[in-house]
Amino acid sequence: MNLAARPRLGTAHAALITTPIDELQAGARGVRHAAHGNRITFSPKVFIPLTMLCRDRCGYCTFAKAPARVESPYLTIDQVLDIARAGRDAGCHEALFTLGEGPEDRYPVARRWLTDQGFTSTVDYLVAACRAVVEETGLLPHANAGALALEDMVRLREVTASQGMMIESVNPDLAAHRSAPDKTPARRMATLDAAGVAQVPFTTGLLVGIGDSRADRLDALEAIADSHRRHGHVQEVIIQNFLPKPDTSMHRSPPCPTDEFLWTIAAARLVLPPEVHLQAPPNLSDDLAPLLDSGIDDWGGVSPVTADHVNPERAWPALGILRQATEGAGFTLAPRLTLYPTFALGSERWLDDHMRFPVLDASDAEGLGRDHPWCSGGETPPPALLGTQVDIGRRRHAGVVNGRPHVATSPTTGSAVGDVLAGVLDGDAVGEDEIVTLFGARGPEVRAVAEVADRLRFEAVGDEVTFVANRNINYTNVCTFKCKFCAFSKGPLSLNLRGSPYLLELSEISDRVREAEALGATEVCLQGGIHPKFDGGYYLEVIKAVREASATIHIHGFTALEVTEGARRSDMPLADYLVLLRDAGLKTLPGTAAEILDDPVRQILCPDKIDTDEWLFAHRTAHGVGLRSNVTIMFGAVEQPRSWARHLIRTRDLQAETGGFTEFVPLPFVHMATPIYLQRRARRGPTFRETLLMHAVGRIAYRGAIDNIQISWVKLGVEGVRQILRAGVNDLGGTLMDENISRAAGAAHGQMMDAERFGAIVVPLGRTLAQRTTLYGRVPGHGGRTEALAAAN
């Protein structure tokens, strides 16, 4: 690239120089809204100044120090890890390595230190430090190592999730860079292009107010845009305002004028491709609102642990202040990783093999950063997404304002989530795109989605919260199928996981039924692995064993996979086989084996299992012979919200056809002991926000189709259940004597509940607890409405 050929400006961009700033900002806001909606991101990070020695002497820099002013030329690996661990414990995802450029070429002390430690260069040591951080702490390194050759970037790619280098300016005549050989425009632009060749997610940007003109800045922005168009690698551009600092040659220079800074932000948003994210550091401005008005969609790295070592006099704003400024302007705030979602979700191209799992492990379903350490089945309490005030009256649920249902938390007017919820309150059904939008809700939007869902819950089923007294009987954990998410089943390749292979005797099944009925159970839930010795007659024998123990207990059993296999092994049509099971005593089918009804996802999770159409066919057929069933979804392993939406719509369509589904049961993926997680190929299950939204969006999507939304207390725990009951849920599922499947995967929330413990969750919410039958009749004498058990069974 010949940067000396000036002027470079195209006619359209040259016109920006004289465009009034308010007009420029309005255009920038429009581009941002179309590309990024109302979401503003930030990266929770720690700042690791690996070395403050530098061969360059920039006129504005206080980061670079002489050897006499530092305790050691470099941080040791132990010091690096201490900083990283503190960041990890504070909820950070990013380890930002900032360092001077090539100090060993200027300072003998730096060269000696590296040699003594066994390293050939600063980059060589940086690679080792990044590797230690990701392996020991799980933080994702971002290397801000300055101008590098392609081979150095490739080496760093093995141990970083992203890299960066500020272009600053492409004007070669700036006094600020006269003593900085690495700041020549040609060298900086060569590094930017090398990052593209190396397929490195890259951060760059401008430093505004160091003697540069508007034309200079537009030149730089066009050069960055051109490089991105060639390689697709520029993930964000930082627009940073110059502030003079003591002890620098530019200490008497004026700070960057606010209008110039804001003009540059807005111009950047208009010049750069829309997918490139735009950032302005929040600690360098006293008023954050103008930055949002000018078109940024990211606040950059914000650290709860370390100072900004480049601008140590400017403290990071507290996260609460940042959230208040963001939400107060009508935006939502979301934590991200050091690389943006496009790059995280495109990891096959943009990440080295060694970095894919660390990124996946820190990601949520959208490729953003996990926002809390909670995980399904774990013991960490969930975040309070719906606040702490509990509404114990019905008036709010039934409230109507001007003829419309009242929702206390209004999402931002004109936001995508707000628009969808407005349509829902007007009676509109949600389609695939609208469902995906709702799953992207953040901050106040989550509360608004939950309130709308809870309103619909009250309209559909009132304030009763139901449960069924049941026992799980998992008759075998031996299975010929190879589901990657399952820690329960045992096959030749899974004997190292918890539990030993077993197959219950039929007499043991009968004994467990008798015991369950004696303890008040009205249902047994029968599920197991697909044993290689089973034929279709085995499932009939299991039903017979249950009926020998009880003539009346409800038999809820056999997944779509089990009945499909039973029919196949019996060499008969599925409908005929289901009639045999029904006539023997089977009453309903569980909806498990659905996982995600989106075949590309199923190819990852359960490639040898029934596909989406086969699962739907099994339930359609069951409904056709008089067997009802439910819908489950196992979410949070490898898929994105688009697949969740497809699952909801496909099952909703089947419900419109048959009316045979009784409830929707979200099952958050419990990761701890599952093969796919141990193989480093899955996330840590959904976040609590995603889990709450799955229940709430399910209520919205199934309105008028499926009235009952159930929560899995085994996977969520008491505190999770209590909160999600305020987001559209009306059923607690079963008491679950002998729950084995979630516990095999690592869930820690116990094995059995009872009415007293359920009541302790429900009553403080102002709701009524009622024991139900499998088909949602009421068990006489157990609260709620009393309907005859026989009528329901």
C-alpha positions in Angstrom: 0.0 0.0 0.0 1.4 3.4 -1.0 0.5 5.6 1.9 2.5 8.5 0.4 0.0 8.8 -2.4 -2.2 11.7 -1.2 -4.9 12.7 -1.1 -6.5 9.3 -0.6 -10.0 10.5 0.3 -12.9 9.4 -1.9 -15.4 12.1 -2.8 -18.1 10.8 -0.4 -15.8 10.6 2.5 -14.1 13.9 1.8 -17.6 15.5 2.2 -17.6 14.3 5.8 -15.0 16.9 6.7 -17.5 19.8 6.5 -20.6 17.9 7.5 -22.2 19.4 10.7 -21.5 17.2 13.6 -25.1 16.6 14.6 -25.9 15.4 11.1 -22.9 13.1 11.2 -23.9 11.7 14.6 -27.5 11.0 13.4 -26.1 9.1 10.4 -23.7 7.2 12.7 -26.6 6.2 15.1 -28.6 4.9 12.2 -25.7 2.7 11.0 -25.1 1.4 14.5 -28.8 0.6 15.0 -29.1 -1.3 11.8 -25.9 -3.3 12.4 -25.9 -3.8 16.2 -29.3 -2.8 17.6 -29.4 -1.3 21.0 -26.7 -3.5 22.6 -23.5 -2.0 23.9 -20.8 -4.4 24.9 -17.7 -4.3 27.1 -14.9 -6.7 27.9 -14.3 -7.5 31.6 -10.5 -7.8 31.7 -7.3 -7.6 33.6 -4.4 -5.4 32.4 -1.0 -7.2 32.4 1.9 -4.8 31.6 4.4 -7.5 30.7 7.2 -4.9 30.2 7.2 -1.2 30.3 10.5 -0.9 28.5 10.2 0.2 24.8 12.5 1.1 22.0 10.1 3.8 20.8 9.8 7.2 22.4 6.4 8.6 21.5 5.7 12.2 22.5 2.6 11.5 24.5 3.4 8.2 26.3 3.8 7.6 30.0 3.5 3.8 29.8 7.1 3.4 28.6 9.7 3.6 31.3 13.5 3.7 31.4 15.1 0.6 33.1 16.0 2.7 36.2 12.3 3.4 36.8 11.1 -0.2 36.9 11.8 -3.0 39.5 12.4 -5.5 36.8 12.6 -5.4 33.0 9.7 -7.9 32.8 7.0 -9.3 35.0 7.7 -12.9 36.0 5.3 -15.7 35.1 4.2 -15.9 38.7 3.4 -12.2 38.7 1.5 -12.6 35.5 -0.5 -15.5 36.9 -1.3 -13.6 40.2 -2.9 -10.8 38.1 -4.7 -13.3 35.9 -6.1 -15.2 38.9 -7.3 -12.1 40.5 -9.1 -11.3 37.3 -10.6 -14.7 36.9 -11.9 -14.5 40.5 -13.5 -11.1 39.7 -15.4 -12.5 36.7 -13.0 -11.3 33.9 -12.6 -13.1 30.6 -9.8 -11.1 29.0 -6.1 -10.9 29.9 -4.9 -7.8 28.1 -1.1 -8.0 27.6 0.3 -4.6 27.0 4.0 -4.1 26.4 6.6 -1.9 24.9 7.9 -2.7 21.4 11.3 -4.5 21.1 12.9 -3.3 24.3 15.8 -5.8 23.9 16.9 -3.9 20.9 17.4 -0.7 22.9 18.2 -1.9 26.5 21.0 -4.4 27.3 19.2 -5.2 30.6 16.2 -6.4 28.7 18.3 -8.6 26.5 20.1 -10.1 29.5 16.9 -10.8 31.4 15.4 -12.6 28.4 18.6 -14.6 27.9 18.8 -15.6 31.5 15.2 -16.8 31.4 15.8 -18.8 28.3 14.0 -16.6 25.8 15.2 -15.2 22.5 12.9 -12.1 22.3 10.1 -10.2 24.0 7.6 -11.9 21.6 9.1 -15.3 22.6 8.4 -14.5 26.3 5.0 -13.1 25.5 4.0 -16.4 23.9 5.1 -18.3 27.1 3.2 -15.8 29.3 0.0 -16.1 27.3 0.2 -19.9 27.3 0.6 -19.9 31.1 -2.4 -17.6 31.5 -4.8 -19.6 29.3 -3.7 -23.0 30.7 -3.7 -22.0 34.4 -6.6 -19.6 34.6 -8.8 -19.9 31.5 -8.6 -16.2 30.8 -8.3 -15.4 27.1 -5.1 -13.5 26.2 -5.2 -10.5 24.0 -1.7 -9.5 22.8 -1.2 -5.8 22.2 2.4 -6.2 21.2 2.7 -3.5 18.6 4.1 -3.8 15.1 4.9 -7.5 14.4 6.1 -9.6 11.6 3.7 -12.3 10.2 5.6 -15.2 11.8 5.3 -13.6 15.2 1.6 -13.1 14.8 1.2 -16.7 13.8 3.1 -17.9 16.9 1.0 -15.7 19.1 -2.2 -17.0 17.5 -1.6 -20.3 19.1 -2.0 -18.8 22.6 -4.2 -15.8 22.1 -7.9 -15.3 21.2 -7.2 -11.9 19.6 -4.4 -9.4 19.0 -4.2 -5.7 18.5 -2.2 -2.6 17.5 -3.3 1.0 17.2 -2.7 2.5 13.8 -3.0 5.9 15.5 -2.4 7.8 12.3 -1.2 7.3 8.8 0.3 10.8 8.6 4.1 10.1 8.4 5.0 13.7 9.5 3.6 13.8 13.0 6.1 15.2 15.5 4.7 12.8 18.2 6.2 9.8 16.3 9.6 11.2 15.2 11.5 9.1 17.8 9.3 6.0 17.3 10.6 3.8 14.4 7.7 1.3 14.9 5.1 4.1 14.4 5.7 4.6 10.7 2.4 4.2 8.8 3.9 1.7 6.4 5.0 -0.6 9.3 1.7 -0.3 11.1 -0.3 -1.0 8.0 1.9 -4.0 7.2 1.1 -5.4 10.6 -2.6 -4.9 10.1 -2.5 -6.8 6.8 -0.3 -9.5 8.3 -3.0 -10.0 11.0 -5.5 -10.6 8.2 -3.2 -13.1 6.4 -2.8 -14.9 9.7 -6.5 -14.9 10.3 -6.2 -13.1 13.7 -9.3 -11.3 15.1 -7.7 -7.8 15.3 -8.3 -4.6 17.2 -6.9 -1.3 15.9 -7.7 2.4 16.2 -6.8 6.0 16.0 -5.4 8.4 18.5 -7.1 11.8 17.9 -5.5 15.1 18.7 -1.8 14.5 18.2 -1.4 16.9 15.4 -3.5 15.0 12.9 -6.2 16.6 10.7 -9.7 15.4 9.8 -8.3 14.3 6.4 -5.6 12.3 8.2 -8.2 10.5 10.2 -10.3 9.7 7.2 -7.2 8.4 5.4 -6.5 6.1 8.3 -10.1 4.9 8.6 -10.3 4.2 4.8 -7.0 2.2 5.1 -8.4 0.1 8.0 -11.6 -0.5 6.0 -9.7 -1.5 2.9 -7.7 -4.0 4.9 -10.8 -5.4 6.5 -12.5 -5.8 3.2 -9.5 -7.9 2.0 -9.3 -10.1 5.0 -12.5 -9.7 7.2 -10.3 -9.6 10.4 -10.8 -6.1 11.9 -13.2 -6.8 14.8 -13.1 -3.3 16.4 -11.7 0.1 16.0 -10.9 2.2 19.0 -11.2 6.0 18.8 -9.1 7.4 21.6 -8.8 11.1 22.5 -5.3 12.5 23.3 -4.9 13.9 26.8 -1.6 15.6 27.7 0.4 14.1 30.5 3.2 15.4 32.7 6.7 14.2 31.9 6.1 13.8 28.2 7.3 16.0 25.4 3.7 16.9 24.6 2.7 17.9 28.1 2.0 21.4 26.9 -0.1 20.4 24.0 -3.8 21.0 24.2 -6.1 18.0 24.8 -8.1 16.7 21.9 -11.1 19.1 21.4 -14.4 17.4 22.3 -16.0 18.2 19.0 -13.0 16.8 17.1 -13.2 13.6 19.1 -17.0 13.2 18.6 -16.7 14.0 14.9 -14.1 11.3 14.5 -16.2 8.7 16.3 -19.2 9.5 14.1 -17.1 9.6 10.9 -15.5 6.2 11.8 -19.0 4.7 12.1 -19.9 6.0 8.6 -16.6 5.0 6.9 -16.0 1.6 8.5 -17.9 -1.5 7.3 -21.0 -1.8 9.6 -19.9 -5.1 11.0 -16.8 -3.6 12.5 -17.4 -2.6 16.1 -16.6 0.9 17.3 -15.2 1.7 20.7 -14.3 4.7 22.8 -12.6 4.3 26.2 -15.0 5.3 28.9 -12.3 6.3 31.4 -11.0 9.1 29.1 -14.3 11.0 29.0 -16.2 12.7 31.8 -19.5 12.4 30.0 -20.4 9.1 28.4 -23.7 10.1 26.7 -22.0 11.9 23.8 -20.0 8.9 23.0 -23.2 6.8 22.6 -24.7 9.7 20.6 -21.8 9.5 18.2 -22.3 5.9 17.3 -20.1 3.6 19.5 -21.4 0.1 20.3 -18.6 -1.0 22.7 -16.9 0.4 25.8 -13.8 -1.7 25.4 -12.0 -3.4 28.2 -13.0 -2.4 31.7 -11.1 -3.9 34.7 -12.5 -4.5 38.2 -8.9 -5.4 39.3 -6.2 -3.4 37.5 -5.6 0.1 36.5 -5.3 1.4 32.9 -1.5 1.4 32.8 -1.5 3.4 29.6 -3.7 6.1 31.3 -3.1 5.5 35.0 -4.5 8.8 36.0 -7.9 7.9 34.6 -9.7 5.3 36.7 -12.0 2.8 35.1 -15.7 3.6 35.7 -17.4 1.2 38.1 -19.5 -1.3 36.3 -22.6 0.1 37.9 -21.9 3.5 36.6 -21.3 2.1 33.1 -24.5 0.2 33.3 -26.4 3.2 34.5 -25.1 5.4 31.6 -25.8 2.7 29.1 -29.3 1.7 30.2 -30.2 5.4 31.0 -29.6 6.1 27.3 -31.9 3.3 26.2 -29.3 0.6 25.5 -28.5 -2.7 27.1 -25.1 -3.7 28.4 -23.5 -7.1 27.7 -20.1 -8.5 28.6 -18.1 -9.9 25.7 -15.0 -11.9 25.2 -11.7 -10.4 23.9 -13.0 -11.5 20.5 -16.4 -10.6 19.3 -19.2 -13.1 18.6 -18.7 -13.3 14.8 -15.2 -14.6 15.5 -16.0 -16.7 18.5 -18.8 -18.5 16.6 -16.5 -18.8 13.5 -13.7 -20.4 15.5 -12.8 -23.0 12.8 -11.4 -20.0 10.8 -10.4 -17.5 13.4 -8.9 -19.5 16.2 -6.0 -21.9 16.6 -7.0 -25.5 17.7 -5.6 -24.8 21.2 -7.8 -21.7 21.7 -11.2 -23.0 20.6 -12.2 -24.7 23.9 -11.0 -21.8 26.1 -13.2 -19.5 24.0 -16.1 -21.9 24.0 -15.9 -22.4 27.7 -16.2 -18.7 28.4 -19.0 -18.1 25.8 -22.7 -17.9 26.1 -25.0 -19.1 23.2 -24.5 -15.8 21.3 -20.7 -15.9 21.4 -20.6 -13.2 24.1 -19.1 -13.6 27.5 -20.8 -15.6 30.3 -22.1 -13.0 32.7 -22.1 -15.0 36.0 -20.4 -18.1 37.3 -23.7 -19.9 37.8 -24.2 -23.1 35.8 -27.0 -25.6 35.7 -26.7 -28.4 38.3 -24.0 -26.4 40.2 -24.1 -25.0 43.6 -23.3 -21.3 42.9 -26.5 -19.2 43.5 -27.9 -17.6 40.4 -27.8 -13.8 39.8 -31.0 -11.9 40.7 -32.1 -11.0 37.2 -35.6 -10.0 38.3 -34.7 -8.0 41.3 -35.4 -8.8 44.9 -38.9 -7.4 45.3 -41.6 -10.2 45.2 -45.1 -9.4 44.1 -47.4 -11.4 46.2 -50.7 -10.1 44.9 -52.8 -10.9 41.9 -53.7 -7.4 41.0 -50.4 -6.8 39.1 -51.0 -9.9 37.0 -54.6 -9.0 36.2 -54.0 -5.3 35.9 -55.2 -3.6 32.8 -54.3 -0.1 31.7 -56.3 1.5 28.9 -57.6 -1.9 27.9 -54.1 -3.5 27.7 -52.4 -5.9 30.0 -50.1 -3.9 32.3 -46.4 -4.7 32.3 -44.4 -2.8 35.0 -41.0 -2.9 33.2 -41.2 -1.4 29.7 -38.4 -2.2 27.3 -36.8 0.6 25.4 -39.2 2.1 22.8 -38.0 1.2 19.3 -35.7 -1.6 20.6 -36.1 -5.0 18.8 -37.2 -6.7 22.0 -39.6 -3.9 22.9 -41.2 -4.1 19.4 -41.7 -7.9 19.7 -43.2 -7.6 23.2 -45.5 -4.9 22.1 -46.8 -7.2 19.4 -47.2 -10.0 21.9 -49.3 -7.8 24.1 -51.4 -7.0 21.1 -52.0 -10.7 20.5 -49.5 -11.4 17.8 -47.8 -14.8 17.5 -44.1 -14.9 17.5 -42.1 -16.4 14.5 -38.6 -17.6 14.3 -36.9 -14.2 14.0 -39.0 -12.7 16.9 -38.1 -15.7 19.1 -34.4 -15.2 18.4 -34.8 -11.5 19.2 -36.4 -12.3 22.6 -33.6 -14.7 23.5 -31.2 -11.8 23.0 -32.8 -9.7 25.8 -30.4 -8.2 28.3 -30.8 -6.1 31.5 -34.2 -4.4 31.7 -35.3 -6.3 28.6 -35.0 -9.6 30.5 -37.3 -8.3 33.2 -39.8 -7.1 30.5 -39.8 -10.5 28.8 -40.3 -12.2 32.2 -43.2 -9.9 33.1 -45.0 -10.5 29.8 -44.5 -14.2 30.2 -45.9 -14.1 33.7 -48.9 -12.2 32.5 -49.6 -14.8 29.9 -49.1 -17.5 32.6 -51.8 -16.0 34.8 -54.2 -15.6 31.9 -53.7 -19.3 31.0 -53.6 -21.1 34.3 -53.9 -18.6 37.1 -51.7 -18.6 40.2 -51.6 -22.3 41.0 -48.2 -23.9 40.9 -48.4 -27.7 40.4 -46.3 -30.8 41.0 -46.7 -34.5 40.5 -45.6 -37.1 43.1 -43.6 -39.5 41.1 -40.7 -41.9 41.0 -38.1 -42.3 38.2 -37.2 -45.8 37.3 -34.2 -45.9 35.0 -34.2 -49.6 34.3 -30.8 -49.7 32.6 -27.9 -47.4 31.9 -26.5 -49.6 29.1 -27.0 -48.0 25.7 -26.0 -48.8 22.2 -26.3 -45.1 21.1 -23.5 -42.6 21.5 -25.1 -39.4 22.6 -22.2 -37.0 23.3 -24.1 -35.1 26.1 -25.1 -38.2 28.1 -23.2 -39.1 31.3 -25.8 -41.6 32.4 -25.6 -44.2 29.7 -22.9 -46.8 29.6 -21.3 -48.2 26.5 -17.8 -49.5 25.8 -16.4 -46.0 25.5 -18.1 -44.5 28.6 -17.1 -46.9 31.4 -14.7 -44.3 32.8 -17.5 -42.0 33.6 -19.4 -42.1 36.9 -21.6 -45.2 37.6 -21.4 -48.8 36.7 -23.5 -50.6 34.0 -26.7 -52.1 35.3 -30.0 -53.7 34.2 -32.7 -53.9 36.8 -34.6 -57.2 37.3 -38.3 -57.0 36.5 -39.0 -57.9 40.1 -37.0 -54.9 41.2 -39.1 -52.6 39.0 -42.2 -54.0 40.6 -40.7 -53.5 44.1 -39.9 -49.9 43.3 -43.4 -49.2 42.1 -44.9 -50.7 45.3 -42.6 -48.5 47.4 -43.4 -45.4 45.4 -47.2 -45.9 45.6 -46.8 -46.5 49.4 -45.1 -43.1 49.6 -47.9 -41.4 47.8 -46.6 -41.4 44.2 -49.3 -41.3 41.4 -46.8 -41.7 38.6 -43.8 -43.7 37.6 -41.5 -42.3 34.9 -39.8 -45.1 32.9 -36.7 -44.3 30.9 -33.5 -46.1 30.2 -30.7 -46.7 27.7 -31.2 -48.8 24.6 -29.8 -52.1 25.7 -28.3 -54.2 22.9 -30.3 -57.2 24.2 -33.7 -55.5 24.2 -36.3 -56.4 21.7 -39.7 -54.7 21.4 -41.1 -57.1 23.9 -39.0 -55.8 26.7 -40.9 -52.6 27.1 -44.1 -54.7 27.3 -42.5 -56.7 30.1 -41.6 -53.5 32.0 -45.3 -52.3 31.8 -46.4 -55.7 33.0 -44.0 -55.5 35.9 -45.5 -52.1 36.9 -49.0 -53.3 36.6 -48.2 -56.3 38.8 -47.4 -53.9 41.5 -50.1 -51.3 40.9 -53.3 -51.4 38.9 -53.7 -47.6 38.9 -50.4 -45.8 39.0 -49.9 -43.7 35.9 -47.2 -45.1 33.6 -45.3 -42.2 32.0 -42.6 -43.9 29.9 -40.4 -44.6 27.0 -38.9 -41.8 24.8 -39.5 -41.4 21.1 -36.1 -43.2 20.6 -37.2 -46.1 22.8 -40.6 -46.7 21.1 -39.0 -46.2 17.6 -36.4 -48.8 18.4 -39.0 -51.1 20.0 -41.1 -51.0 16.9 -38.1 -51.5 14.6 -36.9 -54.5 16.7 -40.4 -55.9 16.6 -40.6 -55.4 12.9 -43.9 -53.6 13.0 -45.3 -50.1 12.3 -44.8 -47.6 15.1 -48.6 -47.0 15.4 -49.2 -50.7 15.9 -46.4 -51.0 18.5 -47.7 -48.0 20.4 -51.2 -49.5 20.5 -49.6 -52.6 22.1 -47.9 -50.5 24.7 -51.1 -48.4 25.3 -53.3 -51.5 25.7 -50.7 -53.0 28.2 -51.0 -49.9 30.4 -48.8 -47.1 29.0 -50.5 -43.7 29.5 -48.1 -41.0 28.3 -44.7 -40.5 26.7 -42.0 -38.2 28.0 -40.6 -35.7 25.5 -37.0 -36.5 26.1 -34.8 -37.6 23.3 -35.7 -34.3 21.6 -32.6 -32.5 22.7 -32.6 -29.8 20.0 -34.9 -30.4 17.1 -32.5 -28.9 14.5 -30.6 -31.6 12.6 -27.2 -29.8 12.2 -27.1 -29.6 16.0 -28.3 -33.2 16.4 -25.4 -34.3 14.2 -23.0 -32.9 16.8 -24.9 -34.1 19.9 -26.4 -37.4 18.9 -25.5 -38.3 15.3 -26.8 -41.9 15.4 -30.1 -41.0 17.1 -33.5 -40.4 15.6 -33.6 -37.1 13.7 -36.0 -34.2 14.0 -38.6 -35.6 11.7 -38.5 -39.0 13.3 -39.0 -37.5 16.8 -42.0 -35.5 15.5 -43.3 -38.5 13.8 -43.1 -40.6 17.0 -45.1 -38.0 18.9 -47.6 -37.4 16.1 -48.2 -41.1 16.0 -48.5 -41.4 19.8 -51.1 -38.6 19.8 -52.9 -40.4 17.0 -53.4 -43.5 19.1 -54.5 -41.6 22.2 -51.2 -41.3 24.1 -50.3 -37.8 25.2 -46.8 -36.5 25.7 -44.7 -33.4 26.5 -42.1 -31.3 24.8 -38.6 -31.0 26.2 -35.5 -29.1 25.0 -32.0 -29.8 26.2 -30.2 -26.5 25.6 -26.9 -24.8 26.3 -24.3 -27.3 24.9 -23.2 -26.3 21.4 -26.2 -24.5 19.7 -27.3 -20.9 19.2 -30.7 -19.3 19.8 -31.7 -19.8 16.2 -31.9 -23.5 16.9 -34.0 -22.9 20.0 -36.4 -21.0 18.0 -36.7 -23.7 15.3 -37.4 -26.2 18.1 -40.2 -24.2 19.6 -41.8 -23.5 16.2 -41.7 -27.2 15.0 -43.2 -28.5 18.2 -45.8 -25.7 18.2 -46.8 -26.6 14.7 -47.2 -30.3 15.8 -49.3 -29.2 18.8 -51.6 -27.2 16.4 -52.0 -30.4 14.4 -52.6 -32.9 17.3 -53.1 -31.1 20.6 -51.3 -33.9 22.3 -48.6 -32.1 24.3 -49.3 -31.4 27.9 -46.4 -29.2 28.9 -43.1 -27.7 27.8 -40.0 -28.7 29.9 -36.7 -26.9 29.4 -33.8 -29.0 30.4 -30.6 -26.9 30.8 -27.5 -28.9 29.8 -25.5 -30.0 32.9 -22.0 -30.2 31.7 -19.7 -31.4 34.4 -19.3 -35.1 33.7 -20.6 -35.3 30.1 -18.4 -36.7 27.4 -18.8 -33.8 25.0 -17.6 -31.3 27.7 -14.8 -33.6 28.9 -13.7 -33.7 25.2 -13.6 -29.9 25.3 -16.3 -29.5 22.6 -19.2 -27.9 24.5 -20.1 -24.9 26.6 -20.7 -25.0 30.4 -24.4 -25.2 29.8 -26.7 -22.1 29.4 -26.2 -19.0 31.5 -28.9 -18.2 34.1 -30.2 -15.4 31.8 -30.6 -17.9 29.0 -32.3 -20.4 31.2 -34.8 -17.9 32.5 -35.5 -16.7 29.0 -36.0 -20.2 27.8 -38.9 -20.6 30.2 -40.3 -17.2 29.6 -40.0 -17.3 25.8 -41.4 -20.7 25.8 -44.5 -19.3 27.6 -44.8 -16.6 24.9 -44.2 -18.9 21.9 -46.6 -21.6 23.1 -49.4 -19.1 24.1 -52.7 -20.7 23.3 -51.0 -24.0 22.4 -49.4 -25.4 25.5 -50.6 -24.1 28.8 -48.1 -25.6 31.2 -44.4 -24.6 31.5 -42.4 -26.8 33.8 -39.1 -26.1 35.5 -36.5 -28.7 36.4 -35.6 -28.2 40.1 -32.9 -30.8 39.9 -31.0 -28.7 37.3 -31.9 -25.2 38.7 -31.9 -25.6 42.5 -34.3 -23.8 44.9 -33.1 -20.3 44.3 -33.2 -20.7 40.5 -36.7 -22.2 40.7 -38.0 -19.4 42.9 -36.8 -16.7 40.5 -38.0 -18.4 37.3 -41.4 -19.0 38.7 -41.8 -15.3 38.2 -41.1 -15.7 34.4 -44.1 -17.7 33.2 -43.6 -21.1 34.9 -46.5 -22.8 36.6 -45.3 -26.4 37.2 -42.5 -27.8 39.3 -42.5 -31.2 37.7 -42.1 -34.3 39.8 -40.8 -35.1 43.3 -38.4 -37.4 41.5 -37.6 -40.3 43.8 -34.5 -41.9 42.3 -33.5 -39.2 39.8 -30.3 -40.5 38.2 -29.8 -38.8 34.8 -29.0 -35.2 36.0 -27.0 -36.5 38.9 -24.9 -38.6 36.6 -24.0 -35.5 34.7 -22.9 -33.7 37.9 -26.1 -32.0 39.2 -25.9 -31.3 42.9 -29.5 -30.5 43.8 -30.6 -33.7 45.5 -32.8 -36.6 44.6 -36.3 -35.9 46.0 -38.6 -33.1 46.9 -41.9 -33.2 48.8 -44.9 -30.9 49.1 -43.5 -29.1 52.2 -40.3 -28.1 50.4 -42.2 -27.2 47.3 -44.5 -25.0 49.4 -41.5 -23.2 50.9 -40.6 -22.1 47.4 -44.1 -21.2 46.2 -45.9 -19.6 49.2 -43.6 -16.6 49.6 -44.4 -15.7 46.0 -48.1 -15.4 46.7 -48.9 -18.5 44.7 -50.9 -21.6 45.6 -49.3 -25.1 45.5 -51.4 -28.0 44.2 -50.5 -31.6 43.7 -51.6 -32.7 40.2 -51.9 -35.9 38.2 -49.8 -36.5 35.1 -52.5 -35.0 32.9 -53.0 -32.0 35.2 -56.0 -33.1 37.1 -55.8 -32.4 40.9 -55.2 -35.0 43.6 -58.0 -34.8 46.1 -56.9 -33.4 49.5 -53.6 -32.0 48.3 -54.5 -28.3 47.8 -55.7 -26.4 44.8 -58.8 -27.6 43.0 -59.9 -31.1 43.8 -60.8 -33.1 40.7 -61.2 -36.9 40.6 -58.0 -38.7 40.1 -59.8 -41.2 37.9 -61.0 -38.5 35.6 -57.5 -37.4 34.8 -56.1 -40.9 34.5 
